[in-house]
Amino acid sequence: MKRKIIIIGTAHPLRGGLANYNERIAKAFLENGDEVTIYNFSLQYPGFLFPGKTQYSSEPPPENLDIKTIINSVNPFNWIKIGRKIKKLKPELVIIKFWIPFMAPCLGTIARIAKKNKHTKIVSILDNIIPHEKRIGDKALANYFVKSVDGFIAMSKSVLTDIETFDKQKPKLFNPHPLYDNFGEIISKEEAKENLKLEQETNYLLFFGLIRDYKGLDLLLEAFADERFRKMPLKLIVAGEFYSDKEKYYEIVNKNNLKENVIFTNDFVPDSKVVDYFCASDIVVQPYKDATQSGVTQIAYHFEKPMLVTDVGGLAEIVPKEVGYVVKPDITEIANSIIDFYENSMETDFVKGAQKEKLKYSWEKMLENIDELVGSLG
Protein backbone atom coordinates (compact mmCIF):
# COMPACT_ATOMS: atom_id res chain seq x y z
CA MET A 1 0.00 0.00 0.00
CA LYS A 2 1.33 3.42 -0.97
CA ARG A 3 2.16 5.53 2.07
CA LYS A 4 2.76 9.22 2.54
CA ILE A 5 6.16 9.67 4.20
CA ILE A 6 7.92 12.84 5.31
CA ILE A 7 11.65 12.86 6.08
CA ILE A 8 12.81 15.72 8.28
CA GLY A 9 16.48 16.56 7.93
CA THR A 10 19.19 18.02 5.74
CA ALA A 11 19.13 17.62 1.95
CA HIS A 12 20.38 19.47 -1.12
CA PRO A 13 21.41 22.29 -1.33
CA LEU A 14 22.88 21.51 2.10
CA ARG A 15 25.85 19.19 1.85
CA GLY A 16 27.39 16.32 3.78
CA GLY A 17 26.76 12.81 5.02
CA LEU A 18 23.40 13.59 6.62
CA ALA A 19 22.07 15.04 3.38
CA ASN A 20 23.40 12.04 1.47
CA TYR A 21 21.68 9.70 3.91
CA ASN A 22 18.30 11.42 3.76
CA GLU A 23 18.36 11.59 -0.02
CA ARG A 24 19.36 7.93 -0.30
CA ILE A 25 16.67 6.63 2.06
CA ALA A 26 14.10 8.81 0.26
CA LYS A 27 15.04 7.03 -2.98
CA ALA A 28 14.65 3.67 -1.23
CA PHE A 29 11.12 4.61 -0.12
CA LEU A 30 10.28 5.80 -3.64
CA GLU A 31 11.53 2.51 -5.08
CA ASN A 32 9.24 0.83 -2.55
CA GLY A 33 6.26 2.66 -4.07
CA ASP A 34 5.80 5.26 -1.33
CA GLU A 35 5.19 9.00 -1.71
CA VAL A 36 8.11 10.83 -0.12
CA THR A 37 8.89 14.45 0.71
CA ILE A 38 12.02 15.73 2.47
CA TYR A 39 11.55 18.77 4.72
CA ASN A 40 14.95 20.43 4.57
CA PHE A 41 16.44 23.30 6.59
CA SER A 42 16.33 26.81 5.18
CA LEU A 43 18.56 27.62 8.17
CA GLN A 44 20.47 24.68 9.63
CA TYR A 45 23.04 26.47 11.78
CA PRO A 46 23.57 30.18 12.31
CA GLY A 47 26.81 31.11 10.57
CA PHE A 48 28.73 31.74 13.80
CA LEU A 49 28.03 28.16 14.98
CA PHE A 50 29.18 26.51 11.76
CA PRO A 51 32.90 25.54 11.82
CA GLY A 52 33.38 24.95 8.09
CA LYS A 53 33.69 27.13 5.00
CA THR A 54 30.17 26.61 3.70
CA GLN A 55 27.08 24.56 4.50
CA TYR A 56 26.10 24.34 0.84
CA SER A 57 26.82 21.86 -1.93
CA SER A 58 28.25 22.83 -5.31
CA GLU A 59 26.75 19.68 -6.85
CA PRO A 60 23.52 19.58 -8.91
CA PRO A 61 20.35 18.61 -7.01
CA PRO A 62 19.37 14.92 -6.90
CA GLU A 63 16.88 13.87 -9.53
CA ASN A 64 13.26 12.91 -8.79
CA LEU A 65 13.27 13.97 -5.14
CA ASP A 66 10.69 16.33 -3.63
CA ILE A 67 12.75 18.56 -1.31
CA LYS A 68 11.05 21.44 0.49
CA THR A 69 13.59 23.81 2.08
CA ILE A 70 11.40 25.30 4.80
CA ILE A 71 12.63 24.58 8.36
CA ASN A 72 14.41 27.23 10.43
CA SER A 73 16.30 25.55 13.27
CA VAL A 74 16.23 28.61 15.58
CA ASN A 75 12.75 30.05 14.98
CA PRO A 76 10.04 28.57 17.27
CA PHE A 77 7.25 30.16 15.21
CA ASN A 78 8.56 28.25 12.21
CA TRP A 79 8.57 24.98 14.19
CA ILE A 80 4.93 25.47 15.11
CA LYS A 81 4.02 26.27 11.52
CA ILE A 82 5.80 23.17 10.16
CA GLY A 83 4.34 20.96 12.88
CA ARG A 84 0.81 22.12 12.05
CA LYS A 85 1.44 21.62 8.34
CA ILE A 86 2.50 18.00 8.89
CA LYS A 87 -0.37 17.43 11.31
CA LYS A 88 -2.81 18.57 8.63
CA LEU A 89 -1.17 16.48 5.86
CA LYS A 90 -1.49 13.34 8.03
CA PRO A 91 1.42 11.31 6.64
CA GLU A 92 1.56 7.72 7.84
CA LEU A 93 5.19 8.13 8.83
CA VAL A 94 7.64 10.90 9.70
CA ILE A 95 11.33 9.94 9.72
CA ILE A 96 13.66 12.23 11.68
CA LYS A 97 17.42 11.82 11.40
CA PHE A 98 18.75 12.99 14.79
CA TRP A 99 22.45 13.77 15.19
CA ILE A 100 23.02 16.66 17.59
CA PRO A 101 21.21 18.03 20.69
CA PHE A 102 21.23 21.57 19.25
CA MET A 103 18.44 20.40 16.92
CA ALA A 104 16.32 18.89 19.70
CA PRO A 105 14.02 21.89 20.39
CA CYS A 106 13.24 22.31 16.69
CA LEU A 107 12.77 18.63 15.84
CA GLY A 108 11.06 17.74 19.11
CA THR A 109 8.54 20.55 18.82
CA ILE A 110 7.66 19.71 15.21
CA ALA A 111 7.19 16.04 16.14
CA ARG A 112 5.00 16.84 19.15
CA ILE A 113 2.62 18.96 17.09
CA ALA A 114 2.56 16.64 14.05
CA LYS A 115 1.54 13.55 16.01
CA LYS A 116 -1.46 15.28 17.57
CA ASN A 117 -3.44 14.13 14.54
CA LYS A 118 -3.46 10.64 16.17
CA HIS A 119 -2.44 9.17 12.81
CA THR A 120 1.20 10.01 12.13
CA LYS A 121 3.95 7.85 13.64
CA ILE A 122 7.32 9.46 14.40
CA VAL A 123 10.46 7.32 13.97
CA SER A 124 13.94 8.64 14.58
CA ILE A 125 17.04 7.16 12.96
CA LEU A 126 19.88 7.91 15.35
CA ASP A 127 23.50 8.60 14.51
CA ASN A 128 24.11 9.55 18.13
CA ILE A 129 21.94 10.46 21.08
CA ILE A 130 24.92 11.53 23.22
CA PRO A 131 27.31 13.59 21.03
CA HIS A 132 31.05 12.92 20.63
CA GLU A 133 31.87 16.52 21.58
CA LYS A 134 29.87 17.03 24.74
CA ARG A 135 28.39 20.32 25.92
CA ILE A 136 26.40 21.50 28.94
CA GLY A 137 22.71 20.82 28.44
CA ASP A 138 23.14 18.00 25.92
CA LYS A 139 21.24 15.43 27.97
CA ALA A 140 18.32 17.72 28.74
CA LEU A 141 17.96 18.61 25.07
CA ALA A 142 18.26 14.99 23.93
CA ASN A 143 15.66 13.99 26.49
CA TYR A 144 13.23 16.58 25.10
CA PHE A 145 13.62 15.06 21.65
CA VAL A 146 13.36 11.44 22.82
CA LYS A 147 10.01 12.14 24.49
CA SER A 148 8.57 13.39 21.17
CA VAL A 149 9.35 10.20 19.21
CA ASP A 150 7.38 6.93 19.01
CA GLY A 151 10.26 4.58 18.17
CA PHE A 152 13.94 4.45 17.26
CA ILE A 153 16.33 2.87 14.79
CA ALA A 154 19.89 2.93 16.15
CA MET A 155 22.71 2.48 13.66
CA SER A 156 25.09 1.04 16.26
CA LYS A 157 24.59 -1.16 19.30
CA SER A 158 26.26 1.44 21.51
CA VAL A 159 23.59 4.00 20.54
CA LEU A 160 20.88 1.39 21.18
CA THR A 161 22.28 1.15 24.72
CA ASP A 162 22.51 4.94 25.04
CA ILE A 163 18.78 5.29 24.29
CA GLU A 164 18.10 3.23 27.43
CA THR A 165 19.42 6.08 29.57
CA PHE A 166 16.56 8.24 28.27
CA ASP A 167 13.73 5.77 27.66
CA LYS A 168 13.39 2.06 28.42
CA GLN A 169 9.83 1.62 27.13
CA LYS A 170 9.63 2.83 23.53
CA PRO A 171 10.36 0.32 20.75
CA LYS A 172 13.88 0.41 19.38
CA LEU A 173 15.80 -1.64 16.84
CA PHE A 174 19.41 -1.90 15.70
CA ASN A 175 20.12 -1.56 11.99
CA PRO A 176 23.66 -0.78 10.85
CA HIS A 177 24.25 2.07 8.45
CA PRO A 178 23.36 0.86 4.93
CA LEU A 179 25.79 1.21 2.04
CA TYR A 180 26.49 4.63 0.62
CA ASP A 181 26.08 3.43 -2.96
CA ASN A 182 25.28 6.86 -4.41
CA PHE A 183 28.83 7.99 -5.24
CA GLY A 184 29.20 6.17 -8.54
CA GLU A 185 30.62 2.84 -9.65
CA ILE A 186 34.07 1.48 -8.85
CA ILE A 187 36.83 2.61 -11.20
CA SER A 188 40.39 1.32 -11.54
CA LYS A 189 43.09 2.53 -9.17
CA GLU A 190 45.03 3.83 -12.16
CA GLU A 191 42.13 5.93 -13.42
CA ALA A 192 41.40 7.33 -9.96
CA LYS A 193 45.04 8.33 -9.46
CA GLU A 194 45.07 9.98 -12.85
CA ASN A 195 41.90 11.93 -12.01
CA LEU A 196 43.53 13.21 -8.80
CA LYS A 197 46.92 13.80 -10.48
CA LEU A 198 48.62 11.36 -8.11
CA GLU A 199 51.77 9.36 -8.77
CA GLN A 200 50.92 5.96 -10.26
CA GLU A 201 53.88 4.21 -8.61
CA THR A 202 52.95 5.40 -5.09
CA ASN A 203 50.57 3.62 -2.70
CA TYR A 204 48.03 5.66 -0.76
CA LEU A 205 46.29 5.44 2.60
CA LEU A 206 43.04 7.39 2.97
CA PHE A 207 41.67 9.34 5.92
CA PHE A 208 38.32 10.68 4.73
CA GLY A 209 35.76 13.11 6.09
CA LEU A 210 35.41 16.24 8.18
CA ILE A 211 38.35 16.59 10.54
CA ARG A 212 37.29 16.76 14.17
CA ASP A 213 39.48 16.02 17.17
CA TYR A 214 37.61 12.84 18.16
CA LYS A 215 38.44 11.27 14.79
CA GLY A 216 42.06 10.71 15.82
CA LEU A 217 43.91 12.12 12.83
CA ASP A 218 46.71 13.08 15.25
CA LEU A 219 47.14 9.38 16.13
CA LEU A 220 47.38 8.45 12.46
CA LEU A 221 49.92 11.18 11.70
CA GLU A 222 52.08 10.11 14.66
CA ALA A 223 51.81 6.49 13.52
CA PHE A 224 52.77 7.50 9.99
CA ALA A 225 55.97 9.00 11.35
CA ASP A 226 57.22 5.45 12.07
CA GLU A 227 60.63 5.02 10.42
CA ARG A 228 59.49 1.82 8.69
CA PHE A 229 57.27 3.87 6.38
CA ARG A 230 60.20 5.94 5.11
CA LYS A 231 61.39 3.02 2.99
CA MET A 232 58.01 2.51 1.33
CA PRO A 233 56.47 4.26 -1.70
CA LEU A 234 53.55 5.30 0.50
CA LYS A 235 51.64 8.53 1.16
CA LEU A 236 48.68 9.47 3.32
CA ILE A 237 45.75 11.38 1.82
CA VAL A 238 43.75 13.45 4.31
CA ALA A 239 40.62 14.23 2.31
CA GLY A 240 38.38 16.57 4.24
CA GLU A 241 37.81 20.00 5.68
CA PHE A 242 39.11 21.00 9.12
CA TYR A 243 36.35 21.46 11.69
CA SER A 244 38.93 21.83 14.48
CA ASP A 245 42.24 23.65 14.85
CA LYS A 246 44.42 22.54 11.94
CA GLU A 247 47.66 23.86 13.44
CA LYS A 248 48.06 20.93 15.83
CA TYR A 249 48.01 18.54 12.87
CA TYR A 250 50.45 20.58 10.82
CA GLU A 251 52.76 20.70 13.84
CA ILE A 252 52.87 16.89 13.89
CA VAL A 253 53.64 16.88 10.17
CA ASN A 254 56.43 19.44 10.55
CA LYS A 255 57.89 17.84 13.67
CA ASN A 256 58.21 14.50 11.89
CA ASN A 257 59.24 15.83 8.46
CA LEU A 258 56.15 14.40 6.80
CA LYS A 259 55.42 17.26 4.39
CA GLU A 260 56.30 15.15 1.35
CA ASN A 261 54.37 12.15 2.65
CA VAL A 262 50.99 13.65 3.62
CA ILE A 263 48.51 15.23 1.20
CA PHE A 264 45.91 17.53 2.76
CA THR A 265 42.96 18.56 0.60
CA ASN A 266 41.82 20.96 3.35
CA ASP A 267 38.41 21.15 1.72
CA PHE A 268 35.09 19.38 1.67
CA VAL A 269 35.13 16.62 -0.95
CA PRO A 270 32.20 17.03 -3.38
CA ASP A 271 30.11 13.94 -4.07
CA SER A 272 31.42 13.64 -7.63
CA LYS A 273 35.03 13.27 -6.39
CA VAL A 274 34.44 10.72 -3.62
CA VAL A 275 34.92 7.83 -6.06
CA ASP A 276 38.42 9.05 -6.96
CA TYR A 277 39.70 9.27 -3.40
CA PHE A 278 38.43 5.83 -2.40
CA CYS A 279 39.41 4.06 -5.61
CA ALA A 280 42.92 5.59 -5.61
CA SER A 281 43.61 4.28 -2.11
CA ASP A 282 44.69 0.86 -0.87
CA ILE A 283 43.12 1.04 2.58
CA VAL A 284 40.79 3.42 4.46
CA VAL A 285 41.96 4.32 7.98
CA GLN A 286 39.56 5.48 10.72
CA PRO A 287 41.68 6.00 13.85
CA TYR A 288 38.78 7.41 15.90
CA LYS A 289 39.10 8.05 19.63
CA ASP A 290 35.32 8.05 20.02
CA ALA A 291 32.57 6.84 17.69
CA THR A 292 29.15 5.28 17.35
CA GLN A 293 29.13 4.35 13.68
CA SER A 294 30.47 5.99 10.55
CA GLY A 295 29.20 6.64 7.07
CA VAL A 296 32.83 6.48 5.89
CA THR A 297 32.83 2.75 6.61
CA GLN A 298 29.83 2.28 4.35
CA ILE A 299 31.42 4.26 1.54
CA ALA A 300 34.49 2.02 1.89
CA TYR A 301 32.28 -1.06 1.65
CA HIS A 302 30.62 0.25 -1.49
CA PHE A 303 34.03 0.70 -3.12
CA GLU A 304 35.20 -2.66 -1.70
CA LYS A 305 38.11 -1.19 0.23
CA PRO A 306 40.06 -2.74 3.13
CA MET A 307 39.72 -0.83 6.39
CA LEU A 308 41.57 -0.12 9.59
CA VAL A 309 39.30 1.06 12.40
CA THR A 310 39.69 1.50 16.13
CA ASP A 311 37.78 -0.50 18.70
CA VAL A 312 35.48 2.32 19.80
CA GLY A 313 31.69 2.60 19.60
CA GLY A 314 30.19 0.50 16.84
CA LEU A 315 33.10 0.50 14.38
CA ALA A 316 34.34 -2.96 15.34
CA GLU A 317 30.85 -4.41 14.85
CA ILE A 318 31.02 -4.00 11.10
CA VAL A 319 34.69 -4.59 10.26
CA PRO A 320 35.45 -8.30 10.70
CA LYS A 321 38.98 -9.66 10.33
CA GLU A 322 38.21 -10.69 6.74
CA VAL A 323 37.86 -7.01 5.80
CA GLY A 324 40.61 -5.30 7.76
CA TYR A 325 42.02 -4.43 11.16
CA VAL A 326 40.41 -3.46 14.45
CA VAL A 327 42.97 -1.91 16.81
CA LYS A 328 43.10 0.20 19.94
CA PRO A 329 43.33 3.96 19.39
CA ASP A 330 47.08 3.57 19.84
CA ILE A 331 49.90 4.92 17.67
CA THR A 332 51.95 1.72 17.72
CA GLU A 333 49.01 -0.58 16.94
CA ILE A 334 47.94 1.62 14.04
CA ALA A 335 51.47 1.67 12.59
CA ASN A 336 51.98 -2.10 13.03
CA SER A 337 48.71 -2.91 11.26
CA ILE A 338 49.51 -0.71 8.27
CA ILE A 339 52.95 -2.33 8.02
CA ASP A 340 51.33 -5.78 8.21
CA PHE A 341 48.90 -4.81 5.44
CA TYR A 342 51.73 -4.07 3.01
CA GLU A 343 54.36 -6.58 4.12
CA ASN A 344 51.90 -9.49 3.95
CA SER A 345 50.09 -8.24 0.80
CA MET A 346 46.67 -8.33 2.48
CA GLU A 347 44.84 -6.10 0.01
CA THR A 348 43.49 -8.85 -2.27
CA ASP A 349 42.14 -10.95 0.60
CA PHE A 350 40.53 -7.95 2.31
CA VAL A 351 38.90 -6.80 -0.93
CA LYS A 352 37.33 -10.24 -1.30
CA GLY A 353 36.11 -9.99 2.31
CA ALA A 354 34.60 -6.55 1.67
CA GLN A 355 32.83 -7.82 -1.45
CA LYS A 356 31.14 -10.51 0.63
CA GLU A 357 30.47 -8.45 3.76
CA LYS A 358 28.90 -5.49 1.93
CA LEU A 359 25.90 -7.63 0.96
CA LYS A 360 24.62 -7.32 4.56
CA TYR A 361 24.12 -3.57 4.37
CA SER A 362 21.14 -3.00 2.12
CA TRP A 363 18.59 -0.19 2.16
CA GLU A 364 15.87 -2.82 1.73
CA LYS A 365 16.83 -4.27 5.12
CA MET A 366 16.62 -0.80 6.68
CA LEU A 367 13.12 -0.30 5.29
CA GLU A 368 12.07 -3.73 6.56
CA ASN A 369 13.21 -2.82 10.06
CA ILE A 370 11.42 0.52 9.92
CA ASP A 371 8.24 -1.32 8.90
CA GLU A 372 8.73 -3.79 11.76
CA LEU A 373 9.18 -0.94 14.20
CA VAL A 374 6.11 0.93 12.92
CA GLY A 375 4.09 -2.29 13.12
CA SER A 376 4.97 -2.60 16.81
CA LEU A 377 3.60 0.89 17.53
CA GLY A 378 0.00 -0.19 17.00
C-alpha positions in Angstrom: 0.0 0.0 0.0 1.3 3.4 -1.0 2.2 5.5 2.1 2.8 9.2 2.5 6.2 9.7 4.2 7.9 12.8 5.3 11.6 12.9 6.1 12.8 15.7 8.3 16.5 16.6 7.9 19.2 18.0 5.7 19.1 17.6 1.9 20.4 19.5 -1.1 21.4 22.3 -1.3 22.9 21.5 2.1 25.8 19.2 1.8 27.4 16.3 3.8 26.8 12.8 5.0 23.4 13.6 6.6 22.1 15.0 3.4 23.4 12.0 1.5 21.7 9.7 3.9 18.3 11.4 3.8 18.4 11.6 0.0 19.4 7.9 -0.3 16.7 6.6 2.1 14.1 8.8 0.3 15.0 7.0 -3.0 14.7 3.7 -1.2 11.1 4.6 -0.1 10.3 5.8 -3.6 11.5 2.5 -5.1 9.2 0.8 -2.5 6.3 2.7 -4.1 5.8 5.3 -1.3 5.2 9.0 -1.7 8.1 10.8 -0.1 8.9 14.5 0.7 12.0 15.7 2.5 11.5 18.8 4.7 14.9 20.4 4.6 16.4 23.3 6.6 16.3 26.8 5.2 18.6 27.6 8.2 20.5 24.7 9.6 23.0 26.5 11.8 23.6 30.2 12.3 26.8 31.1 10.6 28.7 31.7 13.8 28.0 28.2 15.0 29.2 26.5 11.8 32.9 25.5 11.8 33.4 25.0 8.1 33.7 27.1 5.0 30.2 26.6 3.7 27.1 24.6 4.5 26.1 24.3 0.8 26.8 21.9 -1.9 28.3 22.8 -5.3 26.8 19.7 -6.9 23.5 19.6 -8.9 20.3 18.6 -7.0 19.4 14.9 -6.9 16.9 13.9 -9.5 13.3 12.9 -8.8 13.3 14.0 -5.1 10.7 16.3 -3.6 12.7 18.6 -1.3 11.1 21.4 0.5 13.6 23.8 2.1 11.4 25.3 4.8 12.6 24.6 8.4 14.4 27.2 10.4 16.3 25.6 13.3 16.2 28.6 15.6 12.7 30.0 15.0 10.0 28.6 17.3 7.3 30.2 15.2 8.6 28.3 12.2 8.6 25.0 14.2 4.9 25.5 15.1 4.0 26.3 11.5 5.8 23.2 10.2 4.3 21.0 12.9 0.8 22.1 12.1 1.4 21.6 8.3 2.5 18.0 8.9 -0.4 17.4 11.3 -2.8 18.6 8.6 -1.2 16.5 5.9 -1.5 13.3 8.0 1.4 11.3 6.6 1.6 7.7 7.8 5.2 8.1 8.8 7.6 10.9 9.7 11.3 9.9 9.7 13.7 12.2 11.7 17.4 11.8 11.4 18.8 13.0 14.8 22.4 13.8 15.2 23.0 16.7 17.6 21.2 18.0 20.7 21.2 21.6 19.2 18.4 20.4 16.9 16.3 18.9 19.7 14.0 21.9 20.4 13.2 22.3 16.7 12.8 18.6 15.8 11.1 17.7 19.1 8.5 20.6 18.8 7.7 19.7 15.2 7.2 16.0 16.1 5.0 16.8 19.2 2.6 19.0 17.1 2.6 16.6 14.0 1.5 13.5 16.0 -1.5 15.3 17.6 -3.4 14.1 14.5 -3.5 10.6 16.2 -2.4 9.2 12.8 1.2 10.0 12.1 4.0 7.8 13.6 7.3 9.5 14.4 10.5 7.3 14.0 13.9 8.6 14.6 17.0 7.2 13.0 19.9 7.9 15.4 23.5 8.6 14.5 24.1 9.5 18.1 21.9 10.5 21.1 24.9 11.5 23.2 27.3 13.6 21.0 31.0 12.9 20.6 31.9 16.5 21.6 29.9 17.0 24.7 28.4 20.3 25.9 26.4 21.5 28.9 22.7 20.8 28.4 23.1 18.0 25.9 21.2 15.4 28.0 18.3 17.7 28.7 18.0 18.6 25.1 18.3 15.0 23.9 15.7 14.0 26.5 13.2 16.6 25.1 13.6 15.1 21.7 13.4 11.4 22.8 10.0 12.1 24.5 8.6 13.4 21.2 9.4 10.2 19.2 7.4 6.9 19.0 10.3 4.6 18.2 13.9 4.5 17.3 16.3 2.9 14.8 19.9 2.9 16.2 22.7 2.5 13.7 25.1 1.0 16.3 24.6 -1.2 19.3 26.3 1.4 21.5 23.6 4.0 20.5 20.9 1.4 21.2 22.3 1.2 24.7 22.5 4.9 25.0 18.8 5.3 24.3 18.1 3.2 27.4 19.4 6.1 29.6 16.6 8.2 28.3 13.7 5.8 27.7 13.4 2.1 28.4 9.8 1.6 27.1 9.6 2.8 23.5 10.4 0.3 20.7 13.9 0.4 19.4 15.8 -1.6 16.8 19.4 -1.9 15.7 20.1 -1.6 12.0 23.7 -0.8 10.8 24.2 2.1 8.5 23.4 0.9 4.9 25.8 1.2 2.0 26.5 4.6 0.6 26.1 3.4 -3.0 25.3 6.9 -4.4 28.8 8.0 -5.2 29.2 6.2 -8.5 30.6 2.8 -9.6 34.1 1.5 -8.8 36.8 2.6 -11.2 40.4 1.3 -11.5 43.1 2.5 -9.2 45.0 3.8 -12.2 42.1 5.9 -13.4 41.4 7.3 -10.0 45.0 8.3 -9.5 45.1 10.0 -12.9 41.9 11.9 -12.0 43.5 13.2 -8.8 46.9 13.8 -10.5 48.6 11.4 -8.1 51.8 9.4 -8.8 50.9 6.0 -10.3 53.9 4.2 -8.6 52.9 5.4 -5.1 50.6 3.6 -2.7 48.0 5.7 -0.8 46.3 5.4 2.6 43.0 7.4 3.0 41.7 9.3 5.9 38.3 10.7 4.7 35.8 13.1 6.1 35.4 16.2 8.2 38.3 16.6 10.5 37.3 16.8 14.2 39.5 16.0 17.2 37.6 12.8 18.2 38.4 11.3 14.8 42.1 10.7 15.8 43.9 12.1 12.8 46.7 13.1 15.2 47.1 9.4 16.1 47.4 8.4 12.5 49.9 11.2 11.7 52.1 10.1 14.7 51.8 6.5 13.5 52.8 7.5 10.0 56.0 9.0 11.4 57.2 5.5 12.1 60.6 5.0 10.4 59.5 1.8 8.7 57.3 3.9 6.4 60.2 5.9 5.1 61.4 3.0 3.0 58.0 2.5 1.3 56.5 4.3 -1.7 53.5 5.3 0.5 51.6 8.5 1.2 48.7 9.5 3.3 45.8 11.4 1.8 43.8 13.4 4.3 40.6 14.2 2.3 38.4 16.6 4.2 37.8 20.0 5.7 39.1 21.0 9.1 36.3 21.5 11.7 38.9 21.8 14.5 42.2 23.6 14.9 44.4 22.5 11.9 47.7 23.9 13.4 48.1 20.9 15.8 48.0 18.5 12.9 50.5 20.6 10.8 52.8 20.7 13.8 52.9 16.9 13.9 53.6 16.9 10.2 56.4 19.4 10.5 57.9 17.8 13.7 58.2 14.5 11.9 59.2 15.8 8.5 56.1 14.4 6.8 55.4 17.3 4.4 56.3 15.2 1.4 54.4 12.1 2.7 51.0 13.7 3.6 48.5 15.2 1.2 45.9 17.5 2.8 43.0 18.6 0.6 41.8 21.0 3.4 38.4 21.2 1.7 35.1 19.4 1.7 35.1 16.6 -0.9 32.2 17.0 -3.4 30.1 13.9 -4.1 31.4 13.6 -7.6 35.0 13.3 -6.4 34.4 10.7 -3.6 34.9 7.8 -6.1 38.4 9.0 -7.0 39.7 9.3 -3.4 38.4 5.8 -2.4 39.4 4.1 -5.6 42.9 5.6 -5.6 43.6 4.3 -2.1 44.7 0.9 -0.9 43.1 1.0 2.6 40.8 3.4 4.5 42.0 4.3 8.0 39.6 5.5 10.7 41.7 6.0 13.9 38.8 7.4 15.9 39.1 8.1 19.6 35.3 8.0 20.0 32.6 6.8 17.7 29.2 5.3 17.4 29.1 4.3 13.7 30.5 6.0 10.5 29.2 6.6 7.1 32.8 6.5 5.9 32.8 2.7 6.6 29.8 2.3 4.3 31.4 4.3 1.5 34.5 2.0 1.9 32.3 -1.1 1.7 30.6 0.3 -1.5 34.0 0.7 -3.1 35.2 -2.7 -1.7 38.1 -1.2 0.2 40.1 -2.7 3.1 39.7 -0.8 6.4 41.6 -0.1 9.6 39.3 1.1 12.4 39.7 1.5 16.1 37.8 -0.5 18.7 35.5 2.3 19.8 31.7 2.6 19.6 30.2 0.5 16.8 33.1 0.5 14.4 34.3 -3.0 15.3 30.9 -4.4 14.9 31.0 -4.0 11.1 34.7 -4.6 10.3 35.4 -8.3 10.7 39.0 -9.7 10.3 38.2 -10.7 6.7 37.9 -7.0 5.8 40.6 -5.3 7.8 42.0 -4.4 11.2 40.4 -3.5 14.4 43.0 -1.9 16.8 43.1 0.2 19.9 43.3 4.0 19.4 47.1 3.6 19.8 49.9 4.9 17.7 52.0 1.7 17.7 49.0 -0.6 16.9 47.9 1.6 14.0 51.5 1.7 12.6 52.0 -2.1 13.0 48.7 -2.9 11.3 49.5 -0.7 8.3 52.9 -2.3 8.0 51.3 -5.8 8.2 48.9 -4.8 5.4 51.7 -4.1 3.0 54.4 -6.6 4.1 51.9 -9.5 4.0 50.1 -8.2 0.8 46.7 -8.3 2.5 44.8 -6.1 0.0 43.5 -8.8 -2.3 42.1 -10.9 0.6 40.5 -8.0 2.3 38.9 -6.8 -0.9 37.3 -10.2 -1.3 36.1 -10.0 2.3 34.6 -6.6 1.7 32.8 -7.8 -1.4 31.1 -10.5 0.6 30.5 -8.4 3.8 28.9 -5.5 1.9 25.9 -7.6 1.0 24.6 -7.3 4.6 24.1 -3.6 4.4 21.1 -3.0 2.1 18.6 -0.2 2.2 15.9 -2.8 1.7 16.8 -4.3 5.1 16.6 -0.8 6.7 13.1 -0.3 5.3 12.1 -3.7 6.6 13.2 -2.8 10.1 11.4 0.5 9.9 8.2 -1.3 8.9 8.7 -3.8 11.8 9.2 -0.9 14.2 6.1 0.9 12.9 4.1 -2.3 13.1 5.0 -2.6 16.8 3.6 0.9 17.5 0.0 -0.2 17.0 
